[in-house]
């Protein structure tokens, strides 16, 4: 009888405690959600860096690339604390970062620095290419090694390293002819090298 009075009083006074929209149980997977948001943050920063690079603002583009890498590194350290760190995933995102740096360096005229970044990207990408095509959270992880090799070939052509450019383009065409062999520019670059 007394409990019924308490329910009526709280209903009548409008002093009900608000019902949370997200139940506390979902916060147990908070580290997983945090990793998903960090990856989206990295993607957004990479897109901003690309926009700045296209505008010709190389310095700001490099800063955004560094922020992107820092955000994913912070997430990797947090994942290590929870025991969820995966070295292949870390190598994958580091490869993306190095590829983006290589593109920014190439557009700013620093071909040799760009080649160094591309070589690191290809090495890291080949390490992570043995891992599955999807992360544990369901996000896709396409194999980017051949795209990074293609970027390296273009940079090698501009730097005058024709043999390296030829090898990179030939490897792209040989490994995935359905993609690279149907592109006329691939054959043009192969002939240039």
N, C-alpha and C positions, 0 to 999 in steps of 0.2 A: 504494500500500500504506500509506503513511504517512497519507494523508488519510482512509483508512478507520479508522485508529486514533483519529484526532482526533474523528471522528463518534461512535465507540463510547464514547470517554471522556466526551464532553459529554452523551451520552444516558444513560450510566450514572450520572453524578454528579448529574444533575438540574439542572445549571447552564446550561440553555438560556436564551438571551436571549428575553424575552417578545415575542411577535408583536403588533405594534400593531393595535388594532381598527380604527383609521382610518388608511388609507394616506396617506403624505405628499402624494400627488397631489391629494387632495381639499382640501388646504389652499390650493392655488392659487386655488380659488374661495371662499376664506375671507371675502373682503370681501363677496361676494354673500350668504353665510350670515349674516354679521354684520348686513347690512341687513335680512334677513328677521327675525332675532331682535330688532333694534331696533324694527321695526314692531310685532311682537308685544308688546314691552315698552311701546310707546306705547299700544297697545290696552288692555293690562292696567292701565296707569296711568289711562287715561280711564275705564275701568269702575270703578276704585276711587274716582275723583273723583265719578262719578255716584252711587255708593253713599253717599259722605259727604254729597253734596248732598241726597240723599233723606232722610238722617238729620237734616239741618238744620245740619250742621257746614260752614258756608260757607268759613271760613278754611282748613280742611284741604283742602277741595275745590279751592280756588284754588291751593294749594301743589302738589297733585297734578297739576293742569292745567299748571302751570308746569314741573314735572318732566317731564311727558309731552312738552311742546314742546322742552325742553332735550335730551331724549334723541334726538329726531328731528333737531334742529339739529346735535348732535354727529355723528350719522350722516351728515348732508349734508356737513359739513366733511370727514369721512373719505372720503366718496365723491368729493368734489372732488379730493382728493389722488390718487385712483386714476383720475380722468378719467371717473367714472361718474355724475356729478351731472346731474340732469334738472330744469330749472326748473319744468316743469309738475307734476312729482311733488312738488317742494318746495311749490308753491302749493296743491296738493291737501291735503297734510297740515297746512299752515298754515291753510287754510280750515276743516278739521275742528277745529283748536285754537280758532280764533276763534268758531266756532259753540258749542263747549262752554263757552267763557268767557261768551258771551252768555246761555246757559241759566243758568249759575251766577249771573251778575249779575241776571238777571230774577227768579230765585227769592229773591235777597236784597233785592229791592225797588229796585234801581238800574236803572230802565227806560231812561234815556237812555244810560247806559254800555253797557247790553245792546244797544240799537239801533245804537250805534257798532260794537260787535263783530260784530253780524249783518251790517251793511253791508259791513264788511271781508271777512267770510266769503263773502258772495254775490259780491263782486267777485273774490276769489281763486278761488272755485269756478267762476265763468264763464270765467276764464282757463284753468283746468285741464280744463274739460269738452271741449275740442277734442282732448285726448289720448286714447289707447286706453283701453278699459275694463279692461285687465289690465296689471299691471306686467311688467317683463322677467323677474321671478322667478316669475310665474304667479299672484300674488295679485290678487284682484278689486278693482276700483276703481269702485264704483257712482257714478252722477251724483247729487250731493247738492244741487244748486242749488235745486230746488223745495222740498225739505225745509227748507232754510235760509230760503227766502222765507216758508214757512209759519210758522216760528218767529218771523221778523221781523214777520209780520202779527199774531200773537198779542201780541207785545210792543208793537207800535204801538197795538193796541186798548187795552191796559192803560195806555199812556202818553197816550191821548186823541188820537192822531194818526190820525183815522179815514180820511182820504183815502189815506194811505200803506198802511194796513191793507187797504182795499178793493182797491187796485191789486195788492198782493202776493197776496191770495187769488184775485182774478180771474185773474191770470197763472198761478197754479198750476192752476186749473180749466181754463183755456184750453189750456195746454201739455200736460197729461196728464189728460184727462177720465176715462179708464178708472180712474184712481186717485183723483183728488180730487173728481170730480163725484158719485161714488157714496157719498161720506162725508157724512152729514147735518150734521155739525159744520162742514164747509166752508161749506155754504149758510147755516147759522146765523150764522157769523162774518161772512160776506159781508153778511147782512142787518143785523147789528149795526153794521157799518162804514157 
